[in-house]
Amino acid sequence: MADSTFDIVSKVDAMEAKNAVDQAQKEIAQRYDFKGVGAEVDWSGAERLLVRASTEERAKAVLDVVESKLVKRGISLKSLDVGKPYASGKEFRIEVGLKNGISSDDAKTVAKIIRDEAPKSVRAQIQGDELRVSGKSRDDLQATIALLKGKDVDIALQFVNFR
């Protein structure tokens, strides 16, 4: 019998992120506490957001609105790379990046967790920006998924192609 496999990836659905940003823009335009402070969020490129406001506190409040909309759309906050607020002229800006793919360091960390704590028949293989996990038993693979969901890793993990 052939081995069962699944892939571990870390991807952000660009359309869901864009929809969340659009919803955040609508809420920011309607909220009274954001009137007259130049608060806005821009979708700049495929994997970047730019939050702007007149004060640092307002910029952080706008970022909170964006984060809440992303969570409602099913996007984990672990997939955000939030920069520090900085002054740019008369406004404060926060750059937010969306992480796609698993870095080699994070892949090694996840592979080590699988090697140390998963059932012994399960093996993990790094393939570019994802991991392929294989094992003899589907039950062992499901136990590995449950193990990784219970661990606090620094990245958002999705489990795909379970065969």
MARZASE-52198 format. One record per residue: residue in three letters; x, y, z of N, C-alpha, C in turn; residue number from 0. Coordinates in nm, 2 decimals. Atoms other than C-alpha are relative to their C-alpha. Layout:
// residues N
<atom 'ALA', <X, Y, Z>, <X, Y, Z>, <X, Y, Z>, NUM>
...
***
This chain:
// residues 163
<atom 'MET', <0.08, -0.12, 0.00>, <0.00, 0.00, 0.00>, <0.09, 0.12, 0.00>, 0>
<atom 'ALA', <-0.08, -0.12, 0.01>, <0.13, 0.34, -0.09>, <-0.01, 0.09, 0.12>, 1>
<atom 'ASP', <0.01, -0.09, -0.12>, <0.21, 0.61, 0.17>, <-0.11, 0.11, -0.03>, 2>
<atom 'SER', <0.09, -0.11, 0.01>, <-0.05, 0.87, 0.24>, <0.08, 0.13, 0.03>, 3>
<atom 'THR', <-0.07, -0.12, -0.01>, <0.06, 1.23, 0.22>, <-0.09, 0.12, 0.02>, 4>
<atom 'PHE', <0.06, -0.13, 0.01>, <-0.04, 1.59, 0.28>, <0.10, 0.11, 0.00>, 5>
<atom 'ASP', <-0.09, -0.11, 0.01>, <0.12, 1.93, 0.23>, <-0.03, 0.10, 0.10>, 6>
<atom 'ILE', <0.01, -0.12, -0.09>, <0.18, 2.21, 0.48>, <0.04, 0.12, -0.07>, 7>
<atom 'VAL', <-0.03, -0.12, 0.07>, <0.16, 2.55, 0.33>, <-0.04, 0.12, 0.08>, 8>
<atom 'SER', <0.04, -0.12, -0.06>, <0.13, 2.91, 0.44>, <-0.03, 0.10, -0.10>, 9>
<atom 'LYS', <0.04, -0.09, 0.11>, <-0.07, 3.11, 0.19>, <-0.11, 0.09, 0.05>, 10>
<atom 'VAL', <0.11, -0.09, -0.03>, <-0.30, 3.41, 0.21>, <-0.08, 0.01, -0.13>, 11>
<atom 'ASP', <0.09, -0.02, 0.11>, <-0.60, 3.42, -0.02>, <-0.01, 0.15, -0.03>, 12>
<atom 'ALA', <-0.01, -0.14, 0.03>, <-0.54, 3.75, -0.20>, <-0.14, 0.06, -0.02>, 13>
<atom 'MET', <0.13, -0.06, 0.02>, <-0.91, 3.80, -0.29>, <-0.07, 0.02, 0.14>, 14>
<atom 'GLU', <0.06, -0.02, -0.13>, <-1.02, 3.75, 0.07>, <0.07, 0.12, 0.07>, 15>
<atom 'ALA', <-0.07, -0.12, -0.06>, <-0.75, 4.00, 0.19>, <-0.05, 0.13, -0.06>, 16>
<atom 'LYS', <0.05, -0.12, 0.06>, <-0.86, 4.25, -0.07>, <-0.14, 0.03, 0.04>, 17>
<atom 'ASN', <0.14, -0.03, -0.04>, <-1.23, 4.21, 0.03>, <0.01, 0.05, 0.15>, 18>
<atom 'ALA', <-0.01, -0.05, -0.14>, <-1.13, 4.26, 0.40>, <0.05, 0.15, 0.00>, 19>
<atom 'VAL', <-0.05, -0.14, 0.00>, <-0.94, 4.58, 0.31>, <-0.11, 0.09, -0.05>, 20>
<atom 'ASP', <0.11, -0.08, 0.05>, <-1.24, 4.70, 0.11>, <-0.10, 0.03, 0.11>, 21>
<atom 'GLN', <0.10, -0.02, -0.11>, <-1.47, 4.64, 0.41>, <0.06, 0.10, 0.10>, 22>
<atom 'ALA', <-0.06, -0.09, -0.10>, <-1.22, 4.82, 0.64>, <-0.01, 0.14, -0.05>, 23>
<atom 'GLN', <0.01, -0.14, 0.06>, <-1.21, 5.12, 0.40>, <-0.14, 0.06, 0.02>, 24>
<atom 'LYS', <0.14, -0.05, -0.02>, <-1.59, 5.14, 0.41>, <-0.03, 0.04, 0.15>, 25>
<atom 'GLU', <0.02, -0.02, -0.14>, <-1.60, 5.12, 0.79>, <0.07, 0.13, 0.04>, 26>
<atom 'ILE', <-0.08, -0.12, -0.03>, <-1.32, 5.39, 0.82>, <-0.07, 0.12, -0.05>, 27>
<atom 'ALA', <0.06, -0.12, 0.06>, <-1.51, 5.62, 0.59>, <-0.13, 0.04, 0.08>, 28>
<atom 'GLN', <0.13, -0.03, -0.07>, <-1.83, 5.59, 0.80>, <0.01, 0.03, 0.15>, 29>
<atom 'ARG', <-0.01, -0.02, -0.14>, <-1.70, 5.60, 1.15>, <0.03, 0.15, 0.04>, 30>
<atom 'TYR', <-0.02, -0.14, -0.05>, <-1.72, 5.93, 1.34>, <0.14, 0.03, 0.05>, 31>
<atom 'ASP', <-0.13, -0.02, -0.06>, <-1.39, 5.89, 1.52>, <0.11, 0.01, -0.10>, 32>
<atom 'PHE', <-0.11, -0.01, 0.11>, <-1.20, 5.87, 1.19>, <-0.03, 0.12, -0.09>, 33>
<atom 'LYS', <0.03, -0.12, 0.09>, <-1.36, 6.19, 1.04>, <0.11, 0.11, 0.02>, 34>
<atom 'GLY', <-0.10, -0.11, 0.00>, <-1.10, 6.46, 0.96>, <0.14, -0.03, 0.05>, 35>
<atom 'VAL', <-0.14, 0.03, -0.04>, <-0.79, 6.27, 1.07>, <0.08, -0.07, -0.11>, 36>
<atom 'GLY', <-0.08, 0.05, 0.11>, <-0.69, 6.15, 0.73>, <0.02, -0.15, 0.01>, 37>
<atom 'ALA', <-0.02, 0.15, -0.02>, <-0.74, 5.78, 0.82>, <-0.04, -0.07, -0.12>, 38>
<atom 'GLU', <0.03, 0.09, 0.11>, <-0.72, 5.54, 0.54>, <0.10, -0.12, -0.01>, 39>
<atom 'VAL', <-0.09, 0.11, 0.03>, <-0.58, 5.21, 0.43>, <0.00, -0.03, -0.15>, 40>
<atom 'ASP', <-0.02, 0.02, 0.15>, <-0.45, 5.14, 0.08>, <0.05, -0.14, -0.02>, 41>
<atom 'TRP', <-0.05, 0.13, 0.05>, <-0.40, 4.81, -0.10>, <0.11, 0.04, -0.10>, 42>
<atom 'SER', <-0.11, -0.04, 0.09>, <-0.05, 4.88, -0.25>, <0.08, -0.13, -0.04>, 43>
<atom 'GLY', <-0.07, 0.12, 0.05>, <0.06, 4.58, -0.45>, <-0.07, -0.13, 0.04>, 44>
<atom 'ALA', <0.07, 0.13, -0.03>, <-0.03, 4.21, -0.42>, <0.02, -0.04, 0.15>, 45>
<atom 'GLU', <-0.03, 0.05, -0.14>, <0.12, 4.16, -0.07>, <0.03, 0.11, 0.10>, 46>
<atom 'ARG', <-0.03, -0.12, -0.09>, <0.13, 4.51, 0.09>, <-0.12, 0.08, 0.03>, 47>
<atom 'LEU', <0.10, -0.09, -0.04>, <-0.10, 4.73, 0.28>, <0.07, 0.12, 0.06>, 48>
<atom 'LEU', <-0.05, -0.12, -0.06>, <-0.04, 5.09, 0.38>, <-0.11, 0.07, 0.08>, 49>
<atom 'VAL', <0.09, -0.07, -0.09>, <-0.22, 5.24, 0.68>, <0.05, 0.14, 0.03>, 50>
<atom 'ARG', <-0.04, -0.14, -0.02>, <-0.22, 5.62, 0.71>, <-0.10, 0.07, 0.09>, 51>
<atom 'ALA', <0.09, -0.08, -0.09>, <-0.36, 5.86, 0.97>, <0.09, 0.12, 0.05>, 52>
<atom 'SER', <-0.07, -0.12, -0.04>, <-0.27, 6.20, 1.12>, <0.08, -0.02, 0.13>, 53>
<atom 'THR', <-0.07, 0.03, -0.12>, <-0.16, 6.06, 1.45>, <0.04, -0.15, 0.01>, 54>
<atom 'GLU', <-0.04, 0.14, -0.01>, <0.01, 5.74, 1.56>, <-0.11, -0.09, 0.06>, 55>
<atom 'GLU', <0.11, 0.07, -0.06>, <-0.28, 5.64, 1.78>, <-0.11, -0.03, -0.10>, 56>
<atom 'ARG', <0.10, 0.02, 0.10>, <-0.53, 5.68, 1.49>, <0.05, -0.10, -0.10>, 57>
<atom 'ALA', <-0.05, 0.10, 0.09>, <-0.30, 5.48, 1.26>, <-0.01, -0.14, 0.06>, 58>
<atom 'LYS', <0.01, 0.13, -0.07>, <-0.30, 5.20, 1.52>, <-0.15, -0.05, 0.00>, 59>
<atom 'ALA', <0.14, 0.03, 0.00>, <-0.68, 5.22, 1.54>, <-0.05, -0.05, -0.13>, 60>
<atom 'VAL', <0.03, 0.04, 0.14>, <-0.71, 5.19, 1.16>, <0.05, -0.14, -0.02>, 61>
<atom 'LEU', <-0.06, 0.13, 0.01>, <-0.48, 4.89, 1.18>, <-0.09, -0.11, 0.07>, 62>
<atom 'ASP', <0.09, 0.09, -0.07>, <-0.71, 4.73, 1.44>, <-0.13, -0.03, -0.08>, 63>
<atom 'VAL', <0.12, 0.03, 0.08>, <-1.01, 4.77, 1.21>, <0.04, -0.09, -0.11>, 64>
<atom 'VAL', <-0.04, 0.09, 0.11>, <-0.82, 4.61, 0.92>, <0.02, -0.14, 0.06>, 65>
<atom 'GLU', <-0.02, 0.13, -0.06>, <-0.71, 4.32, 1.15>, <-0.13, -0.07, 0.03>, 66>
<atom 'SER', <0.12, 0.06, -0.04>, <-1.06, 4.26, 1.27>, <-0.07, -0.05, -0.13>, 67>
<atom 'LYS', <0.06, 0.05, 0.12>, <-1.19, 4.24, 0.91>, <0.08, -0.12, -0.06>, 68>
<atom 'LEU', <-0.07, 0.12, 0.05>, <-0.91, 4.00, 0.81>, <-0.04, -0.13, 0.08>, 69>
<atom 'VAL', <0.04, 0.12, -0.08>, <-1.00, 3.77, 1.10>, <-0.14, -0.05, -0.04>, 70>
<atom 'LYS', <0.13, 0.03, 0.04>, <-1.36, 3.78, 1.00>, <0.00, -0.08, -0.13>, 71>
<atom 'ARG', <-0.01, 0.06, 0.13>, <-1.26, 3.67, 0.65>, <0.09, -0.13, 0.01>, 72>
<atom 'GLY', <-0.07, 0.13, -0.01>, <-1.06, 3.37, 0.79>, <0.15, 0.01, -0.02>, 73>
<atom 'ILE', <-0.14, -0.02, 0.02>, <-0.71, 3.52, 0.75>, <0.07, 0.01, 0.14>, 74>
<atom 'SER', <-0.07, 0.00, -0.13>, <-0.48, 3.45, 1.05>, <0.09, 0.12, 0.01>, 75>
<atom 'LEU', <-0.09, -0.12, -0.02>, <-0.30, 3.75, 1.20>, <0.15, -0.04, 0.00>, 76>
<atom 'LYS', <-0.13, 0.05, 0.01>, <0.01, 3.53, 1.20>, <0.06, 0.02, -0.14>, 77>
<atom 'SER', <-0.05, -0.02, 0.14>, <0.03, 3.59, 0.82>, <0.02, 0.14, -0.03>, 78>
<atom 'LEU', <-0.03, -0.14, 0.02>, <0.07, 3.96, 0.87>, <0.14, 0.04, 0.05>, 79>
<atom 'ASP', <-0.13, -0.05, -0.04>, <0.41, 4.13, 0.89>, <-0.02, 0.15, 0.02>, 80>
<atom 'VAL', <0.03, -0.14, -0.03>, <0.33, 4.46, 1.07>, <0.12, 0.08, 0.03>, 81>
<atom 'GLY', <-0.12, -0.08, -0.03>, <0.59, 4.73, 1.06>, <-0.03, 0.10, 0.11>, 82>
<atom 'LYS', <0.01, -0.10, -0.11>, <0.65, 5.00, 1.32>, <-0.06, 0.13, -0.06>, 83>
<atom 'PRO', <0.05, -0.13, 0.05>, <0.46, 5.33, 1.28>, <0.11, 0.10, -0.01>, 84>
<atom 'TYR', <-0.10, -0.11, 0.03>, <0.67, 5.61, 1.13>, <-0.07, 0.12, -0.06>, 85>
<atom 'ALA', <0.05, -0.13, 0.04>, <0.61, 5.97, 1.06>, <0.05, 0.03, -0.15>, 86>
<atom 'SER', <-0.03, -0.04, 0.14>, <0.60, 6.08, 0.69>, <-0.07, 0.13, -0.03>, 87>
<atom 'GLY', <0.06, -0.13, 0.01>, <0.54, 6.45, 0.66>, <-0.09, 0.03, 0.11>, 88>
<atom 'LYS', <0.10, -0.04, -0.10>, <0.22, 6.54, 0.85>, <-0.08, -0.12, 0.04>, 89>
<atom 'GLU', <0.08, 0.12, -0.04>, <0.09, 6.18, 0.88>, <0.09, -0.11, 0.05>, 90>
<atom 'PHE', <-0.07, 0.12, -0.05>, <0.19, 5.85, 1.04>, <-0.04, -0.11, -0.09>, 91>
<atom 'ARG', <0.02, 0.11, 0.09>, <0.22, 5.54, 0.83>, <0.04, -0.13, 0.07>, 92>
<atom 'ILE', <-0.04, 0.14, -0.04>, <0.23, 5.16, 0.91>, <-0.01, -0.08, -0.13>, 93>
<atom 'GLU', <0.00, 0.09, 0.11>, <0.33, 4.92, 0.64>, <-0.02, -0.14, 0.05>, 94>
<atom 'VAL', <0.04, 0.14, -0.04>, <0.18, 4.57, 0.66>, <0.02, -0.09, -0.12>, 95>
<atom 'GLY', <-0.03, 0.10, 0.11>, <0.31, 4.28, 0.45>, <-0.08, -0.13, 0.03>, 96>
<atom 'LEU', <0.07, 0.13, -0.01>, <0.12, 3.96, 0.38>, <0.10, -0.11, -0.03>, 97>
<atom 'LYS', <-0.10, 0.11, 0.02>, <0.34, 3.65, 0.43>, <-0.06, -0.12, -0.08>, 98>
<atom 'ASN', <0.04, 0.12, 0.08>, <0.31, 3.38, 0.16>, <0.12, -0.09, 0.00>, 99>
<atom 'GLY', <-0.11, 0.10, 0.00>, <0.52, 3.06, 0.18>, <0.06, -0.02, 0.14>, 100>
<atom 'ILE', <-0.07, 0.03, -0.13>, <0.71, 2.90, 0.46>, <0.15, 0.02, -0.02>, 101>
<atom 'SER', <-0.15, -0.02, 0.01>, <1.07, 3.03, 0.51>, <0.07, -0.13, 0.04>, 102>
<atom 'SER', <-0.07, 0.12, -0.02>, <1.34, 2.77, 0.53>, <0.02, -0.02, 0.15>, 103>
<atom 'ASP', <-0.01, 0.02, -0.15>, <1.39, 2.84, 0.91>, <-0.13, -0.05, 0.06>, 104>
<atom 'ASP', <0.13, 0.05, -0.05>, <1.02, 2.80, 0.98>, <-0.03, -0.15, -0.04>, 105>
<atom 'ALA', <0.02, 0.14, 0.04>, <1.01, 2.48, 0.77>, <0.09, -0.09, 0.08>, 106>
<atom 'LYS', <-0.08, 0.09, -0.08>, <1.30, 2.34, 0.96>, <-0.06, -0.02, 0.14>, 107>
<atom 'THR', <0.07, 0.01, -0.13>, <1.12, 2.42, 1.29>, <-0.11, -0.10, 0.00>, 108>
<atom 'VAL', <0.12, 0.09, 0.01>, <0.80, 2.25, 1.18>, <0.05, -0.15, -0.02>, 109>
<atom 'ALA', <-0.05, 0.13, 0.03>, <1.00, 1.95, 1.04>, <0.06, -0.06, 0.13>, 110>
<atom 'LYS', <-0.06, 0.05, -0.13>, <1.18, 1.92, 1.38>, <-0.11, -0.04, 0.10>, 111>
<atom 'ILE', <0.11, 0.04, -0.09>, <0.85, 1.92, 1.57>, <-0.06, -0.13, -0.05>, 112>
<atom 'ILE', <0.06, 0.13, 0.05>, <0.72, 1.64, 1.34>, <0.10, -0.11, 0.03>, 113>
<atom 'ARG', <-0.09, 0.11, -0.03>, <1.04, 1.44, 1.38>, <0.01, -0.03, 0.14>, 114>
<atom 'ASP', <-0.01, 0.02, -0.15>, <1.05, 1.48, 1.76>, <-0.13, -0.05, 0.06>, 115>
<atom 'GLU', <0.12, 0.03, -0.08>, <0.68, 1.45, 1.86>, <-0.11, -0.07, -0.08>, 116>
<atom 'ALA', <0.10, 0.07, 0.07>, <0.48, 1.30, 1.58>, <0.02, -0.15, 0.00>, 117>
<atom 'PRO', <-0.02, 0.15, 0.00>, <0.43, 0.92, 1.54>, <0.12, -0.03, -0.09>, 118>
<atom 'LYS', <-0.13, 0.03, 0.07>, <0.75, 0.75, 1.42>, <-0.01, -0.03, -0.15>, 119>
<atom 'SER', <0.01, 0.04, 0.14>, <0.61, 0.64, 1.09>, <-0.01, 0.12, -0.10>, 120>
<atom 'VAL', <0.03, -0.13, 0.07>, <0.56, 1.01, 0.98>, <0.13, 0.06, -0.04>, 121>
<atom 'ARG', <-0.12, -0.06, 0.05>, <0.83, 1.18, 0.77>, <-0.04, 0.14, -0.06>, 122>
<atom 'ALA', <0.02, -0.13, 0.06>, <0.85, 1.55, 0.67>, <0.11, 0.03, -0.10>, 123>
<atom 'GLN', <-0.10, -0.03, 0.10>, <1.03, 1.67, 0.36>, <-0.03, 0.15, -0.05>, 124>
<atom 'ILE', <0.02, -0.14, 0.04>, <1.09, 2.04, 0.27>, <0.01, 0.01, -0.15>, 125>
<atom 'GLN', <0.00, -0.01, 0.14>, <1.00, 2.12, -0.08>, <-0.03, 0.15, -0.04>, 126>
<atom 'GLY', <0.02, -0.14, 0.03>, <1.06, 2.49, -0.16>, <-0.06, 0.07, 0.12>, 127>
<atom 'ASP', <0.07, -0.08, -0.10>, <0.82, 2.70, 0.04>, <-0.11, -0.08, 0.07>, 128>
<atom 'GLU', <0.10, 0.08, -0.06>, <0.61, 2.41, 0.16>, <0.06, -0.13, 0.05>, 129>
<atom 'LEU', <-0.04, 0.12, -0.06>, <0.64, 2.08, 0.35>, <-0.09, -0.11, -0.05>, 130>
<atom 'ARG', <0.08, 0.11, 0.03>, <0.53, 1.74, 0.23>, <0.02, -0.10, 0.11>, 131>
<atom 'VAL', <0.00, 0.10, -0.11>, <0.44, 1.50, 0.51>, <-0.06, -0.13, -0.05>, 132>
<atom 'SER', <0.05, 0.13, 0.05>, <0.40, 1.13, 0.44>, <0.02, -0.10, 0.12>, 133>
<atom 'GLY', <0.00, 0.11, -0.10>, <0.33, 0.82, 0.65>, <-0.08, -0.11, -0.05>, 134>
<atom 'LYS', <0.07, 0.12, 0.04>, <0.20, 0.47, 0.63>, <-0.15, 0.01, 0.03>, 135>
<atom 'SER', <0.13, 0.00, -0.04>, <-0.12, 0.54, 0.82>, <-0.07, 0.14, 0.00>, 136>
<atom 'ARG', <0.07, -0.12, 0.01>, <-0.38, 0.81, 0.76>, <-0.03, 0.05, 0.15>, 137>
<atom 'ASP', <0.02, -0.04, -0.14>, <-0.45, 0.81, 1.14>, <0.12, 0.07, 0.06>, 138>
<atom 'ASP', <-0.13, -0.07, -0.04>, <-0.08, 0.90, 1.20>, <0.01, 0.14, -0.05>, 139>
<atom 'LEU', <0.00, -0.13, 0.06>, <-0.11, 1.19, 0.96>, <-0.10, 0.09, 0.06>, 140>
<atom 'GLN', <0.10, -0.09, -0.06>, <-0.43, 1.32, 1.12>, <0.05, 0.03, 0.14>, 141>
<atom 'ALA', <-0.06, -0.03, -0.13>, <-0.25, 1.29, 1.46>, <0.10, 0.11, -0.01>, 142>
<atom 'THR', <-0.10, -0.10, 0.03>, <0.03, 1.50, 1.31>, <-0.06, 0.14, -0.02>, 143>
<atom 'ILE', <0.07, -0.13, 0.02>, <-0.21, 1.77, 1.19>, <-0.05, 0.05, 0.13>, 144>
<atom 'ALA', <0.05, -0.04, -0.13>, <-0.37, 1.78, 1.54>, <0.12, 0.05, 0.08>, 145>
<atom 'LEU', <-0.12, -0.04, -0.07>, <-0.02, 1.81, 1.69>, <0.04, 0.14, -0.04>, 146>
<atom 'LEU', <-0.05, -0.13, 0.05>, <0.08, 2.10, 1.47>, <-0.11, 0.11, 0.03>, 147>
<atom 'LYS', <0.11, -0.10, -0.04>, <-0.26, 2.28, 1.53>, <0.02, 0.04, 0.14>, 148>
<atom 'GLY', <-0.01, -0.03, -0.14>, <-0.19, 2.26, 1.90>, <0.13, 0.07, 0.04>, 149>
<atom 'LYS', <-0.12, -0.07, -0.02>, <0.16, 2.40, 1.87>, <-0.01, 0.15, -0.03>, 150>
<atom 'ASP', <0.00, -0.14, 0.03>, <0.23, 2.77, 1.87>, <0.12, 0.03, -0.09>, 151>
<atom 'VAL', <-0.11, -0.03, 0.09>, <0.43, 2.83, 1.56>, <-0.02, 0.14, -0.05>, 152>
<atom 'ASP', <0.00, -0.14, 0.03>, <0.51, 3.18, 1.43>, <-0.07, 0.03, -0.13>, 153>
<atom 'ILE', <0.06, -0.02, 0.13>, <0.33, 3.12, 1.10>, <-0.13, -0.06, -0.01>, 154>
<atom 'ALA', <0.13, 0.06, 0.02>, <-0.02, 3.04, 0.98>, <0.02, -0.12, -0.09>, 155>
<atom 'LEU', <-0.02, 0.13, 0.07>, <-0.03, 2.68, 0.86>, <-0.13, -0.04, -0.06>, 156>
<atom 'GLN', <0.12, 0.06, 0.06>, <-0.28, 2.53, 0.62>, <0.04, -0.14, -0.05>, 157>
<atom 'PHE', <-0.03, 0.14, 0.03>, <-0.30, 2.16, 0.55>, <-0.08, -0.04, -0.13>, 158>
<atom 'VAL', <0.07, 0.02, 0.13>, <-0.38, 2.07, 0.18>, <0.05, -0.13, -0.06>, 159>
<atom 'ASN', <-0.03, 0.12, 0.08>, <-0.37, 1.78, -0.06>, <0.01, -0.13, 0.08>, 160>
<atom 'PHE', <0.00, 0.12, -0.09>, <-0.45, 1.51, 0.20>, <-0.04, -0.12, -0.09>, 161>
<atom 'ARG', <0.02, 0.12, 0.09>, <-0.42, 1.18, 0.00>, <0.03, -0.13, 0.08>, 162>
***
